[in-house]
């Protein structure tokens, strides 16, 4: 079975393993758990590799900069607004 929920679960587990691996050495029981997880499904190694690449790329992003908001000049408005134009059309009808 290859349902979207199953794929999501694999991606989630892979992300958790990627974070643990990035955190440093795994103790023996965690290493055995990882090895078991990798062997349990042929999709797991590829999912872990993708999660590790993604985690590495996220770590290389610069600190977010404060966004500077510049006021936008509004478009000039016609005298009388839009209603005046509609009145002319209504009178013509």
N, CA, C and O atoms as a Tinker XYZ file with bonds, in Angstrom:
   372  protein
     1  N      0.846000   -1.184000    0.000000    73     2
     2  CA     0.000000    0.000000    0.000000    64     1     3
     3  C      0.888000    1.243000    0.000000    63     2     4     5
     4  O      1.928000    1.285000    0.658000    81     3
     5  N      0.460000    2.235000   -0.742000    73     3     6
     6  CA     1.271000    3.439000   -0.906000    64     5     7
     7  C      0.378000    4.676000   -0.810000    63     6     8     9
     8  O      0.384000    5.527000   -1.699000    81     7
     9  N     -0.385000    4.766000    0.271000    73     7    10
    10  CA    -1.347000    5.853000    0.420000    64     9    11
    11  C     -0.646000    7.167000    0.745000    63    10    12    13
    12  O      0.488000    7.166000    1.224000    81    11
    13  N     -1.316000    8.286000    0.487000    73    11    14
    14  CA    -0.733000    9.586000    0.848000    64    13    15
    15  C     -0.425000    9.688000    2.344000    63    14    16    17
    16  O      0.567000   10.302000    2.737000    81    15
    17  N     -1.280000    9.085000    3.172000    73    15    18
    18  CA    -1.041000    9.122000    4.616000    64    17    19
    19  C      0.229000    8.352000    4.969000    63    18    20    21
    20  O      1.006000    8.780000    5.823000    81    19
    21  N      0.431000    7.223000    4.311000    73    19    22
    22  CA     1.629000    6.421000    4.549000    64    21    23
    23  C      2.877000    7.177000    4.097000    63    22    24    25
    24  O      3.894000    7.167000    4.791000    81    23
    25  N      2.804000    7.827000    2.944000    73    23    26
    26  CA     3.930000    8.627000    2.455000    64    25    27
    27  C      4.246000    9.762000    3.423000    63    26    28    29
    28  O      5.412000   10.041000    3.700000    81    27
    29  N      3.210000   10.411000    3.934000    73    27    30
    30  CA     3.401000   11.500000    4.888000    64    29    31
    31  C      4.061000   10.985000    6.159000    63    30    32    33
    32  O      4.948000   11.639000    6.706000    81    31
    33  N      3.639000    9.832000    6.625000    73    31    34
    34  CA     4.221000    9.248000    7.833000    64    33    35
    35  C      5.705000    8.930000    7.617000    63    34    36    37
    36  O      6.526000    9.180000    8.499000    81    35
    37  N      6.046000    8.388000    6.466000    73    35    38
    38  CA     7.447000    8.089000    6.157000    64    37    39
    39  C      8.259000    9.377000    6.123000    63    38    40    41
    40  O      9.359000    9.428000    6.673000    81    39
    41  N      7.728000   10.420000    5.483000    73    39    42
    42  CA     8.447000   11.701000    5.433000    64    41    43
    43  C      8.641000   12.280000    6.831000    63    42    44    45
    44  O      9.701000   12.823000    7.146000    81    43
    45  N      7.614000   12.162000    7.665000    73    43    46
    46  CA     7.696000   12.674000    9.032000    64    45    47
    47  C      8.756000   11.920000    9.830000    63    46    48    49
    48  O      9.571000   12.533000   10.520000    81    47
    49  N      8.746000   10.606000    9.736000    73    47    50
    50  CA     9.737000    9.803000   10.455000    64    49    51
    51  C     11.146000   10.103000    9.950000    63    50    52    53
    52  O     12.085000   10.205000   10.739000    81    51
    53  N     11.288000   10.241000    8.643000    73    51    54
    54  CA    12.599000   10.555000    8.072000    64    53    55
    55  C     13.097000   11.904000    8.573000    63    54    56    57
    56  O     14.278000   12.056000    8.884000    81    55
    57  N     12.204000   12.880000    8.651000    73    55    58
    58  CA    12.589000   14.204000    9.149000    64    57    59
    59  C     13.054000   14.116000   10.597000    63    58    60    61
    60  O     14.040000   14.748000   10.976000    81    59
    61  N     12.350000   13.338000   11.399000    73    59    62
    62  CA    12.751000   13.177000   12.798000    64    61    63
    63  C     14.124000   12.532000   12.909000    63    62    64    65
    64  O     14.938000   12.945000   13.736000    81    63
    65  N     14.392000   11.515000   12.077000    73    63    66
    66  CA    15.711000   10.877000   12.094000    64    65    67
    67  C     16.789000   11.843000   11.619000    63    66    68    69
    68  O     17.889000   11.863000   12.171000    81    67
    69  N     16.488000   12.631000   10.614000    73    67    70
    70  CA    17.477000   13.597000   10.109000    64    69    71
    71  C     17.864000   14.588000   11.201000    63    70    72    73
    72  O     19.037000   14.932000   11.343000    81    71
    73  N     16.895000   15.041000   11.960000    73    71    74
    74  CA    17.168000   15.996000   13.041000    64    73    75
    75  C     17.997000   15.330000   14.133000    63    74    76    77
    76  O     18.943000   15.925000   14.650000    81    75
    77  N     17.639000   14.093000   14.483000    73    75    78
    78  CA    18.419000   13.372000   15.501000    64    77    79
    79  C     19.861000   13.179000   15.048000    63    78    80    81
    80  O     20.797000   13.380000   15.821000    81    79
    81  N     20.028000   12.789000   13.787000    73    79    82
    82  CA    21.384000   12.567000   13.275000    64    81    83
    83  C     22.187000   13.857000   13.261000    63    82    84    85
    84  O     23.389000   13.843000   13.529000    81    83
    85  N     21.544000   14.959000   12.955000    73    83    86
    86  CA    22.233000   16.244000   12.933000    64    85    87
    87  C     22.630000   16.685000   14.341000    63    86    88    89
    88  O     23.582000   17.445000   14.516000    81    87
    89  N     21.904000   16.209000   15.325000    73    87    90
    90  CA    22.170000   16.590000   16.706000    64    89    91
    91  C     23.415000   15.964000   17.295000    63    90    92    93
    92  O     23.856000   16.365000   18.372000    81    91
    93  N     23.981000   15.010000   16.627000    73    91    94
    94  CA    25.201000   14.386000   17.149000    64    93    95
    95  C     25.115000   12.877000   17.114000    63    94    96    97
    96  O     24.247000   12.295000   16.463000    81    95
    97  N     26.037000   12.258000   17.830000    73    95    98
    98  CA    26.114000   10.800000   17.848000    64    97    99
    99  C     24.871000   10.187000   18.485000    63    98   100   101
   100  O     24.355000   10.690000   19.483000    81    99
   101  N     24.407000    9.101000   17.893000    73    99   102
   102  CA    23.288000    8.359000   18.459000    64   101   103
   103  C     23.844000    7.300000   19.399000    63   102   104   105
   104  O     24.884000    6.699000   19.128000    81   103
   105  N     23.148000    7.077000   20.500000    73   103   106
   106  CA    23.574000    5.978000   21.363000    64   105   107
   107  C     23.230000    4.659000   20.669000    63   106   108   109
   108  O     22.578000    4.644000   19.625000    81   107
   109  N     23.668000    3.581000   21.253000    73   107   110
   110  CA    23.526000    2.272000   20.617000    64   109   111
   111  C     22.064000    1.923000   20.338000    63   110   112   113
   112  O     21.746000    1.436000   19.253000    81   111
   113  N     21.189000    2.160000   21.281000    73   111   114
   114  CA    19.781000    1.795000   21.084000    64   113   115
   115  C     19.139000    2.628000   19.975000    63   114   116   117
   116  O     18.340000    2.113000   19.194000    81   115
   117  N     19.484000    3.900000   19.907000    73   115   118
   118  CA    18.943000    4.753000   18.826000    64   117   119
   119  C     19.506000    4.321000   17.477000    63   118   120   121
   120  O     18.781000    4.305000   16.483000    81   119
   121  N     20.775000    3.974000   17.431000    73   119   122
   122  CA    21.399000    3.528000   16.179000    64   121   123
   123  C     20.727000    2.249000   15.698000    63   122   124   125
   124  O     20.470000    2.090000   14.504000    81   123
   125  N     20.441000    1.336000   16.625000    73   123   126
   126  CA    19.757000    0.096000   16.259000    64   125   127
   127  C     18.336000    0.389000   15.775000    63   126   128   129
   128  O     17.853000   -0.238000   14.832000    81   127
   129  N     17.679000    1.333000   16.421000    73   127   130
   130  CA    16.330000    1.716000   15.985000    64   129   131
   131  C     16.371000    2.308000   14.579000    63   130   132   133
   132  O     15.515000    2.004000   13.748000    81   131
   133  N     17.362000    3.149000   14.315000    73   131   134
   134  CA    17.500000    3.727000   12.974000    64   133   135
   135  C     17.775000    2.641000   11.946000    63   134   136   137
   136  O     17.154000    2.619000   10.884000    81   135
   137  N     18.700000    1.743000   12.254000    73   135   138
   138  CA    19.007000    0.656000   11.320000    64   137   139
   139  C     17.772000   -0.194000   11.040000    63   138   140   141
   140  O     17.532000   -0.599000    9.902000    81   139
   141  N     16.991000   -0.460000   12.084000    73   139   142
   142  CA    15.757000   -1.226000   11.900000    64   141   143
   143  C     14.752000   -0.482000   11.040000    63   142   144   145
   144  O     14.088000   -1.078000   10.192000    81   143
   145  N     14.641000    0.829000   11.261000    73   143   146
   146  CA    13.716000    1.631000   10.467000    64   145   147
   147  C     14.152000    1.646000    9.003000    63   146   148   149
   148  O     13.320000    1.508000    8.106000    81   147
   149  N     15.435000    1.812000    8.760000    73   147   150
   150  CA    15.934000    1.835000    7.381000    64   149   151
   151  C     15.692000    0.505000    6.670000    63   150   152   153
   152  O     15.383000    0.486000    5.478000    81   151
   153  N     15.831000   -0.603000    7.394000    73   151   154
   154  CA    15.660000   -1.926000    6.793000    64   153   155
   155  C     14.189000   -2.315000    6.631000    63   154   156   157
   156  O     13.871000   -3.221000    5.861000    81   155
   157  N     13.303000   -1.645000    7.341000    73   155   158
   158  CA    11.890000   -2.031000    7.359000    64   157   159
   159  C     11.156000   -1.758000    6.050000    63   158   160   161
   160  O     10.154000   -2.411000    5.758000    81   159
   161  N     11.634000   -0.815000    5.269000    73   159   162
   162  CA    10.913000   -0.428000    4.050000    64   161   163
   163  C     11.929000    0.124000    3.056000    63   162   164   165
   164  O     12.769000    0.943000    3.428000    81   163
   165  N     11.866000   -0.306000    1.810000    73   163   166
   166  CA    12.845000    0.178000    0.830000    64   165   167
   167  C     12.736000    1.679000    0.542000    63   166   168   169
   168  O     13.655000    2.263000   -0.034000    81   167
   169  N     11.635000    2.304000    0.931000    73   167   170
   170  CA    11.479000    3.749000    0.721000    64   169   171
   171  C     12.170000    4.567000    1.806000    63   170   172   173
   172  O     12.439000    5.752000    1.611000    81   171
   173  N     12.455000    3.951000    2.934000    73   171   174
   174  CA    13.018000    4.682000    4.062000    64   173   175
   175  C     14.386000    5.304000    3.786000    63   174   176   177
   176  O     14.579000    6.476000    4.109000    81   175
   177  N     15.351000    4.575000    3.201000    73   175   178
   178  CA    16.656000    5.218000    2.968000    64   177   179
   179  C     16.569000    6.463000    2.081000    63   178   180   181
   180  O     17.227000    7.467000    2.357000    81   179
   181  N     15.771000    6.403000    1.032000    73   179   182
   182  CA    15.634000    7.566000    0.146000    64   181   183
   183  C     14.945000    8.718000    0.875000    63   182   184   185
   184  O     15.310000    9.880000    0.696000    81   183
   185  N     13.952000    8.392000    1.695000    73   183   186
   186  CA    13.256000    9.436000    2.452000    64   185   187
   187  C     14.205000   10.099000    3.439000    63   186   188   189
   188  O     14.165000   11.316000    3.617000    81   187
   189  N     15.061000    9.306000    4.082000    73   187   190
   190  CA    16.025000    9.872000    5.027000    64   189   191
   191  C     17.038000   10.748000    4.296000    63   190   192   193
   192  O     17.380000   11.829000    4.777000    81   191
   193  N     17.518000   10.297000    3.145000    73   191   194
   194  CA    18.483000   11.100000    2.381000    64   193   195
   195  C     17.875000   12.445000    1.988000    63   194   196   197
   196  O     18.536000   13.479000    2.093000    81   195
   197  N     16.629000   12.437000    1.540000    73   195   198
   198  CA    15.952000   13.683000    1.173000    64   197   199
   199  C     15.777000   14.580000    2.395000    63   198   200   201
   200  O     15.999000   15.788000    2.317000    81   199
   201  N     15.385000   13.999000    3.512000    73   199   202
   202  CA    15.199000   14.783000    4.735000    64   201   203
   203  C     16.519000   15.395000    5.198000    63   202   204   205
   204  O     16.544000   16.535000    5.660000    81   203
   205  N     17.604000   14.651000    5.077000    73   203   206
   206  CA    18.910000   15.182000    5.483000    64   205   207
   207  C     19.347000   16.326000    4.572000    63   206   208   209
   208  O     19.880000   17.329000    5.048000    81   207
   209  N     19.124000   16.180000    3.265000    73   207   210
   210  CA    19.463000   17.277000    2.339000    64   209   211
   211  C     18.639000   18.518000    2.658000    63   210   212   213
   212  O     19.162000   19.631000    2.697000    81   211
   213  N     17.353000   18.314000    2.883000    73   211   214
   214  CA    16.466000   19.435000    3.196000    64   213   215
   215  C     16.890000   20.110000    4.493000    63   214   216   217
   216  O     16.948000   21.338000    4.563000    81   215
   217  N     17.184000   19.322000    5.515000    73   215   218
   218  CA    17.604000   19.868000    6.809000    64   217   219
   219  C     18.896000   20.662000    6.656000    63   218   220   221
   220  O     19.054000   21.725000    7.256000    81   219
   221  N     19.816000   20.143000    5.853000    73   219   222
   222  CA    21.088000   20.842000    5.626000    64   221   223
   223  C     20.842000   22.172000    4.910000    63   222   224   225
   224  O     21.434000   23.190000    5.268000    81   223
   225  N     19.978000   22.161000    3.909000    73   223   226
   226  CA    19.672000   23.395000    3.181000    64   225   227
   227  C     18.998000   24.413000    4.090000    63   226   228   229
   228  O     19.285000   25.607000    4.002000    81   227
   229  N     18.113000   23.960000    4.951000    73   227   230
   230  CA    17.457000   24.874000    5.885000    64   229   231
   231  C     18.469000   25.484000    6.840000    63   230   232   233
   232  O     18.361000   26.654000    7.206000    81   231
   233  N     19.444000   24.697000    7.238000    73   231   234
   234  CA    20.467000   25.195000    8.147000    64   233   235
   235  C     21.386000   26.210000    7.511000    63   234   236   237
   236  O     21.995000   27.024000    8.205000    81   235
   237  N     21.492000   26.170000    6.193000    73   235   238
   238  CA    22.384000   27.102000    5.507000    64   237   239
   239  C     21.717000   28.433000    5.181000    63   238   240   241
   240  O     22.376000   29.348000    4.686000    81   239
   241  N     20.431000   28.551000    5.450000    73   239   242
   242  CA    19.745000   29.816000    5.193000    64   241   243
   243  C     20.234000   30.871000    6.168000    63   242   244   245
   244  O     20.503000   30.584000    7.335000    81   243
   245  N     20.343000   32.071000    5.684000    73   243   246
   246  CA    20.755000   33.187000    6.537000    64   245   247
   247  C     19.629000   33.520000    7.505000    63   246   248   249
   248  O     18.472000   33.159000    7.290000    81   247
   249  N     19.989000   34.206000    8.559000    73   247   250
   250  CA    18.980000   34.667000    9.502000    64   249   251
   251  C     17.994000   35.559000    8.753000    63   250   252   253
   252  O     18.394000   36.363000    7.910000    81   251
   253  N     16.718000   35.417000    9.058000    73   251   254
   254  CA    15.742000   36.254000    8.348000    64   253   255
   255  C     15.974000   37.732000    8.644000    63   254   256   257
   256  O     16.230000   38.124000    9.783000    81   255
   257  N     15.882000   38.515000    7.624000    73   255   258
   258  CA    16.040000   39.964000    7.772000    64   257   259
   259  C     14.693000   40.580000    8.086000    63   258   260   261
   260  O     13.644000   40.062000    7.701000    81   259
   261  N     14.743000   41.669000    8.775000    73   259   262
   262  CA    13.509000   42.384000    9.058000    64   261   263
   263  C     13.019000   42.995000    7.761000    63   262   264   265
   264  O     13.769000   43.665000    7.051000    81   263
   265  N     11.799000   42.766000    7.471000    73   263   266
   266  CA    11.226000   43.275000    6.235000    64   265   267
   267  C     10.964000   44.771000    6.379000    63   266   268   269
   268  O     10.355000   45.217000    7.351000    81   267
   269  N     11.421000   45.518000    5.420000    73   267   270
   270  CA    11.191000   46.958000    5.422000    64   269   271
   271  C      9.951000   47.214000    4.583000    63   270   272   273
   272  O      9.874000   46.819000    3.419000    81   271
   273  N      8.998000   47.871000    5.188000    73   271   274
   274  CA     7.776000   48.176000    4.461000    64   273   275
   275  C      7.823000   49.614000    3.989000    63   274   276   277
   276  O      7.946000   50.545000    4.785000    81   275
   277  N      7.724000   49.778000    2.688000    73   275   278
   278  CA     7.718000   51.093000    2.081000    64   277   279
   279  C      6.291000   51.422000    1.696000    63   278   280   281
   280  O      5.625000   50.625000    1.035000    81   279
   281  N      5.814000   52.587000    2.100000    73   279   282
   282  CA     4.446000   52.931000    1.721000    64   281   283
   283  C      4.322000   53.025000    0.200000    63   282   284   285
   284  O      5.204000   53.544000   -0.484000    81   283
   285  N      3.238000   52.524000   -0.291000    73   283   286
   286  CA     2.976000   52.546000   -1.728000    64   285   287
   287  C      2.075000   53.738000   -2.022000    63   286   288   289
   288  O      1.042000   53.933000   -1.382000    81   287
   289  N      2.488000   54.522000   -2.995000    73   287   290
   290  CA     1.662000   55.666000   -3.387000    64   289   291
   291  C      0.394000   55.136000   -4.035000    63   290   292   293
   292  O      0.442000   54.265000   -4.904000    81   291
   293  N     -0.722000   55.663000   -3.607000    73   291   294
   294  CA    -1.973000   55.205000   -4.193000    64   293   295
   295  C     -2.180000   55.897000   -5.535000    63   294   296   297
   296  O     -1.660000   56.983000   -5.789000    81   295
   297  N     -2.941000   55.244000   -6.364000    73   295   298
   298  CA    -3.230000   55.796000   -7.685000    64   297   299
   299  C     -4.080000   57.047000   -7.526000    63   298   300   301
   300  O     -4.947000   57.100000   -6.654000    81   299
   301  N     -3.843000   58.043000   -8.352000    73   299   302
   302  CA    -4.655000   59.259000   -8.248000    64   301   303
   303  C     -6.113000   58.936000   -8.540000    63   302   304   305
   304  O     -6.424000   58.163000   -9.446000    81   303
   305  N     -6.987000   59.530000   -7.772000    73   303   306
   306  CA    -8.420000   59.293000   -7.948000    64   305   307
   307  C     -9.012000   60.414000   -8.792000    63   306   308   309
   308  O     -8.613000   61.575000   -8.703000    81   307
   309  N     -9.967000   60.025000   -9.604000    73   307   310
   310  CA   -10.671000   61.022000  -10.407000    64   309   311
   311  C    -11.622000   61.790000   -9.514000    63   310   312   313
   312  O    -12.158000   61.257000   -8.542000    81   311
   313  N    -11.818000   63.020000   -9.850000    73   311   314
   314  CA   -12.788000   63.826000   -9.096000    64   313   315
   315  C    -14.160000   63.203000   -9.276000    63   314   316   317
   316  O    -14.568000   62.884000  -10.393000    81   315
   317  N    -14.854000   63.035000   -8.193000    73   315   318
   318  CA   -16.195000   62.466000   -8.280000    64   317   319
   319  C    -16.212000   60.955000   -8.172000    63   318   320   321
   320  O    -17.277000   60.363000   -7.991000    81   319
   321  N    -15.088000   60.335000   -8.277000    73   319   322
   322  CA   -15.023000   58.884000   -8.117000    64   321   323
   323  C    -15.690000   58.152000   -9.260000    63   322   324   325
   324  O    -15.889000   58.708000  -10.340000    81   323
   325  N    -16.031000   56.909000   -9.015000    73   323   326
   326  CA   -16.620000   56.060000  -10.046000    64   325   327
   327  C    -18.111000   56.313000  -10.244000    63   326   328   329
   328  O    -18.638000   56.085000  -11.333000    81   327
   329  N    -18.772000   56.768000   -9.235000    73   327   330
   330  CA   -20.223000   56.936000   -9.340000    64   329   331
   331  C    -20.606000   57.946000  -10.415000    63   330   332   333
   332  O    -21.621000   57.780000  -11.092000    81   331
   333  N    -19.808000   58.980000  -10.573000    73   331   334
   334  CA   -20.127000   59.998000  -11.570000    64   333   335
   335  C    -20.178000   59.371000  -12.959000    63   334   336   337
   336  O    -21.054000   59.704000  -13.757000    81   335
   337  N    -19.261000   58.480000  -13.248000    73   335   338
   338  CA   -19.250000   57.804000  -14.543000    64   337   339
   339  C    -20.498000   56.969000  -14.764000    63   338   340   341
   340  O    -21.032000   56.923000  -15.872000    81   339
   341  N    -20.960000   56.316000  -13.722000    73   339   342
   342  CA   -22.160000   55.499000  -13.828000    64   341   343
   343  C    -23.407000   56.358000  -14.027000    63   342   344   345
   344  O    -24.340000   55.948000  -14.717000    81   343
   345  N    -23.423000   57.527000  -13.435000    73   343   346
   346  CA   -24.586000   58.398000  -13.621000    64   345   347
   347  C    -24.708000   58.821000  -15.081000    63   346   348   349
   348  O    -25.810000   58.917000  -15.621000    81   347
   349  N    -23.579000   59.069000  -15.704000    73   347   350
   350  CA   -23.615000   59.443000  -17.117000    64   349   351
   351  C    -24.168000   58.321000  -17.980000    63   350   352   353
   352  O    -24.949000   58.566000  -18.900000    81   351
   353  N    -23.772000   57.113000  -17.692000    73   351   354
   354  CA   -24.277000   55.960000  -18.435000    64   353   355
   355  C    -25.769000   55.766000  -18.165000    63   354   356   357
   356  O    -26.537000   55.449000  -19.074000    81   355
   357  N    -26.165000   55.956000  -16.922000    73   355   358
   358  CA   -27.582000   55.780000  -16.580000    64   357   359
   359  C    -28.438000   56.821000  -17.292000    63   358   360   361
   360  O    -29.539000   56.515000  -17.749000    81   359
   361  N    -27.935000   58.051000  -17.388000    73   359   362
   362  CA   -28.689000   59.113000  -18.061000    64   361   363
   363  C    -28.806000   58.828000  -19.549000    63   362   364   365
   364  O    -29.815000   59.162000  -20.171000    81   363
   365  N    -27.782000   58.214000  -20.120000    73   363   366
   366  CA   -27.800000   57.920000  -21.548000    64   365   367
   367  C    -28.788000   56.806000  -21.870000    63   366   368   369
   368  O    -29.262000   56.706000  -23.001000    81   367
   369  N    -29.096000   55.986000  -20.905000    73   367   370
   370  CA   -29.983000   54.844000  -21.146000    64   369   371
   371  C    -31.382000   55.259000  -21.154000    63   370   372
   372  O    -32.272000   54.429000  -21.342000    81   371
